Amino acid sequence: MKKFIGSVFLALVFGFGLAHSAHALTLSPLTFEITAKPGETQEVVAKLFNENKKEALSIKPGVMSFKTKDETGQPDFFNDTTGLDLQNWISLPNAVTLAPDETRSVVITVAIPKSADPGGHYAAIFWGTSAPSVQESGTGIEGRIATLILVNVEGNVKEDAKIIQFNPVKSVVTHLPMNFVVRFQNSGTVHVHPAGNVIIWNMFGRKSTMPLPFNIQPSTGNVLPKSIRQYSLTWVKNTLDKSASEWSQEWNNFAFGRYTAELDATYGVGNTLVIARTSFWVIPWMVSLVGLAALIVLFFILRLLLISYNKSIIRKYTQGNGRR
């Protein structure tokens, strides 16, 4: 059961644009993003496929509203009793029967009322052998897959977002990976999709790696209005097993000194740029000690070689004068 709940959460939270299945049903796509004017009606098409080769499948769709539950982006499903939001603007067939191995296109109609508030409106269409009831919440979606509907009603829409946190999980580490936390706040009235890159410089001002992509996959990682979303980023050179020794970790993920990381991200229709910076230290003590010991040994070897060379020169010069 937990597997099915997790599947729906993934579909809704991350908005994968790939087919997903529950039982013998496959649904594609999982996300529709619609921009419409008040009073406008739009249609989108979802494709349902019965993977069962022998038995028919009777599907009953149902619609629920959702909002952000926490900073992970996990959705909080609820039934809109006001009759004023997206859940009530969507028209669906009461049931869909799929013959064995049949693919069926289902039209989803979204009728925006003229009185609709400008900005974002959000609902999820669940497809299962029974529709979610009014009393059902998160646990009531077990065994169902979902289509995520994101609607932006045109008008006096406010786009206002910013990075409120960008920092490493630890300010000092002995080796990579270096993990970062990003918290992005959306104070506007429509969902936004922040995306960009993280650039890392070493203490000499040189770029230490290729830019790290930040939330660049389309239709994923959206931040709903009046909410904060948290993201994670990782800079690593080589992925090693957790059981790898400290020496192996430091050697294969070597970095040294103070580093500066800059997150450059854009969001919204106008591609508004937001920037945040942070710094951290990487001090590979084990590799550093071995390297220092090697330098000390090398210094003494060179010193002995130099002394020996000088003695040979002096000996040669002395012997040459003696023969005269």
C-alpha positions in Angstrom: 0.0 0.0 0.0 2.8 2.4 0.9 4.2 1.8 -2.6 1.0 3.1 -4.2 0.9 6.2 -2.0 4.5 6.9 -2.7 3.9 6.6 -6.4 1.1 9.2 -6.3 3.1 11.5 -4.2 6.0 11.3 -6.7 3.7 12.1 -9.5 2.2 15.1 -7.8 5.3 16.5 -6.1 7.8 16.1 -8.9 5.4 16.2 -11.9 7.2 13.5 -14.0 6.2 13.8 -17.6 6.4 10.0 -18.0 3.8 7.3 -17.9 3.2 5.8 -14.5 1.1 2.8 -13.6 -0.9 1.4 -10.7 -2.1 -2.2 -11.0 -2.6 -2.7 -14.7 -3.3 0.9 -15.6 -0.8 3.2 -17.3 -1.4 7.0 -17.5 0.3 9.6 -19.6 1.0 12.5 -19.2 0.9 13.1 -15.4 1.1 16.9 -15.6 -0.9 19.5 -17.5 0.0 23.2 -17.2 -2.7 25.5 -18.5 -2.7 29.3 -19.0 -6.2 30.6 -19.6 -8.3 33.8 -19.5 -11.4 34.1 -17.2 -14.4 32.7 -19.0 -12.3 30.5 -21.3 -12.7 26.7 -21.7 -9.8 24.5 -22.6 -9.5 20.8 -23.2 -6.5 18.4 -22.5 -6.3 14.7 -23.3 -5.1 12.0 -20.9 -4.2 8.6 -22.3 -5.1 5.5 -20.3 -3.8 2.1 -21.1 -5.0 -1.3 -19.7 -1.9 -3.5 -19.5 -3.9 -6.5 -18.6 -4.1 -8.8 -21.6 -7.1 -10.8 -20.5 -9.4 -8.7 -18.3 -11.2 -5.4 -18.8 -10.6 -2.5 -16.4 -13.3 -0.2 -15.1 -11.8 3.2 -14.1 -13.7 5.9 -12.0 -12.0 9.3 -12.0 -12.3 11.8 -9.2 -11.0 15.3 -8.5 -9.5 16.8 -5.4 -7.8 20.1 -4.7 -4.4 20.2 -3.2 -1.9 22.7 -1.6 1.6 22.4 -0.4 1.9 20.4 2.8 5.5 21.2 3.7 8.7 22.5 2.3 9.4 19.2 0.6 6.6 19.9 -1.9 4.5 17.0 -0.7 0.9 17.7 -1.5 -2.0 18.1 0.9 -5.2 16.9 -0.7 -8.6 18.3 0.3 -12.1 18.6 -1.0 -13.0 22.2 -2.0 -16.4 22.8 -0.5 -16.6 26.4 -1.6 -17.3 25.5 -5.2 -15.1 28.4 -6.3 -11.8 26.7 -7.3 -10.3 24.5 -10.0 -11.7 21.2 -8.5 -15.1 22.4 -9.5 -14.1 23.7 -13.0 -13.1 20.3 -14.3 -15.5 18.0 -16.2 -14.8 14.3 -16.6 -16.6 11.1 -17.7 -18.2 9.2 -14.8 -16.3 6.1 -15.7 -14.0 4.7 -18.3 -14.0 1.0 -19.3 -10.9 -0.3 -21.0 -10.9 -3.6 -22.8 -7.8 -5.8 -22.4 -4.7 -4.2 -23.9 -6.7 -1.1 -24.9 -5.5 2.5 -25.0 -8.2 5.2 -24.5 -7.9 9.0 -24.8 -10.0 10.8 -22.2 -10.9 14.4 -22.7 -10.5 16.6 -19.6 -12.5 19.9 -19.9 -11.4 22.9 -17.8 -14.0 25.7 -17.8 -12.7 28.9 -16.2 -15.5 31.0 -14.8 -15.5 34.7 -15.6 -15.3 35.5 -11.9 -12.1 33.4 -11.4 -9.3 35.0 -9.4 -6.1 35.7 -11.4 -3.2 33.4 -10.5 -2.6 29.8 -9.7 -5.3 27.1 -9.2 -4.4 23.5 -8.5 -6.2 20.1 -8.6 -5.4 16.4 -9.0 -7.5 13.9 -11.0 -7.3 10.4 -9.5 -7.8 7.4 -11.6 -8.7 4.1 -9.9 -11.3 1.4 -9.5 -13.2 3.8 -7.2 -13.3 7.5 -7.0 -12.0 9.3 -3.9 -14.9 10.3 -1.6 -15.5 13.7 0.0 -14.2 12.3 3.3 -10.9 10.9 1.9 -7.6 12.7 2.3 -4.0 11.6 1.8 -4.6 7.9 2.7 -7.7 7.8 0.5 -5.7 7.9 -2.6 -4.1 4.4 -2.2 -4.0 2.4 -5.4 -4.8 5.3 -7.6 -2.6 7.3 -10.0 -3.1 11.0 -10.7 -3.0 13.7 -13.3 -1.8 17.0 -11.9 -3.6 20.1 -13.2 -1.8 23.4 -12.8 -3.9 26.4 -14.1 -2.7 30.0 -14.3 -5.6 32.3 -14.8 -4.5 35.5 -16.6 -5.0 38.9 -15.1 -3.4 40.9 -12.4 -0.9 38.1 -11.5 1.9 38.7 -9.0 5.2 37.0 -9.5 7.4 37.6 -6.4 10.0 35.0 -5.3 13.4 34.9 -3.7 16.1 32.6 -2.3 15.8 32.8 1.5 18.6 30.2 2.2 21.6 28.9 0.3 24.3 27.3 2.4 26.3 24.1 2.8 25.0 21.4 5.2 28.4 21.5 6.8 30.7 24.6 6.6 33.9 22.4 7.0 34.4 18.9 5.5 37.3 16.7 4.9 36.3 15.6 1.4 33.6 15.9 -1.1 30.6 15.5 -1.5 29.6 18.9 -0.4 25.8 19.1 0.1 23.9 22.3 -0.2 20.4 23.4 1.0 18.3 25.8 -1.0 15.1 27.3 0.2 13.0 29.2 -2.3 10.1 31.4 -1.2 7.2 32.2 -3.5 5.2 35.2 -2.2 3.3 35.6 -5.5 -0.1 34.4 -6.7 1.0 31.9 -9.3 3.4 28.9 -9.1 6.9 29.4 -10.3 9.7 27.1 -11.5 13.1 28.3 -10.4 16.0 26.9 -12.4 19.6 27.7 -12.9 23.2 26.7 -12.0 25.6 26.7 -9.1 29.1 27.9 -9.9 32.0 27.0 -7.5 35.3 28.9 -7.3 38.4 27.9 -5.4 40.5 30.3 -3.2 42.4 31.4 -6.3 39.3 32.5 -8.1 39.2 29.7 -10.6 36.2 27.6 -11.3 36.5 24.2 -9.6 34.0 22.3 -11.6 31.4 22.6 -14.4 28.3 24.5 -13.3 26.0 22.3 -11.2 22.4 22.3 -12.6 19.7 23.5 -10.2 16.1 22.2 -10.8 16.4 22.3 -14.6 13.9 19.5 -15.4 10.7 21.1 -16.8 7.4 20.7 -14.9 9.2 19.5 -11.8 10.1 21.3 -8.6 7.4 24.0 -8.8 6.9 26.3 -5.9 3.2 27.0 -5.3 2.0 30.5 -4.2 2.5 31.5 -0.6 4.8 28.7 0.1 8.5 27.7 0.6 10.2 24.8 -1.1 13.4 23.2 -0.1 15.9 21.7 -2.6 19.2 19.9 -2.2 22.3 20.0 -4.3 25.5 18.0 -4.2 29.0 18.7 -5.5 31.0 15.4 -5.8 33.7 14.1 -8.1 33.4 10.3 -7.6 30.6 8.4 -6.0 32.0 5.9 -3.5 30.4 3.3 -1.3 29.6 4.5 2.2 31.9 1.9 3.6 34.9 3.4 1.8 37.8 4.5 4.1 38.5 8.1 5.0 41.7 7.9 2.9 39.8 6.6 -0.1 37.1 9.3 0.3 39.7 12.0 0.6 41.9 10.7 -2.3 39.0 10.1 -4.7 37.0 13.3 -3.8 40.0 15.6 -3.1 39.5 19.3 -2.7 41.4 21.8 -0.6 40.9 25.2 0.8 38.1 27.8 0.9 35.5 27.7 -1.8 32.8 30.1 -2.8 29.5 28.9 -4.4 27.1 31.1 -6.3 23.5 30.1 -7.2 22.1 31.9 -10.2 18.4 31.1 -10.8 15.6 32.5 -12.9 11.9 32.2 -12.5 8.6 33.4 -13.9 7.5 34.8 -17.3 10.1 37.5 -17.2 13.0 35.1 -16.2 13.7 37.2 -13.1 17.2 36.6 -11.9 17.9 35.8 -8.2 21.5 35.2 -6.9 22.8 33.8 -3.6 26.3 33.1 -2.4 27.9 31.0 0.3 31.3 29.7 1.2 32.8 26.6 2.8 36.1 24.9 3.6 37.5 21.5 2.5 40.4 20.3 4.7 41.5 16.7 3.8 43.6 16.2 6.9 44.7 12.6 6.2 45.9 13.3 2.6 47.4 16.6 3.8 49.4 14.9 6.6 50.7 12.3 4.2 51.5 15.0 1.6 53.3 17.0 4.3 55.2 14.0 5.5 56.2 13.3 1.9 57.4 16.9 1.4 59.5 16.7 4.6 61.1 13.4 3.5 61.7 14.9 0.0 63.2 17.9 1.6 65.7 15.9 3.6 66.5 13.7 0.7 67.3 16.7 -1.5 69.2 18.2 1.4 71.4 15.1 1.7 71.9 15.0 -2.1 72.9 18.6 -2.1 75.3 18.1 0.8 76.8 15.0 -1.0 77.1 17.0 -4.2 78.8 19.9 -2.5 81.3 17.5 -0.8 82.1 15.8 -4.1 82.8 19.2 -5.7 85.0 20.2 -2.8 86.8 16.9 -2.9 87.3 17.1 -6.6 88.6 20.7 -6.3 90.9 19.7 -3.4 92.4 16.7 -5.2 93.0 18.8 -8.3 95.0 21.4 -6.3 97.0 18.6 -4.6 98.2 17.3 -8.0 99.6 20.6 -8.9 
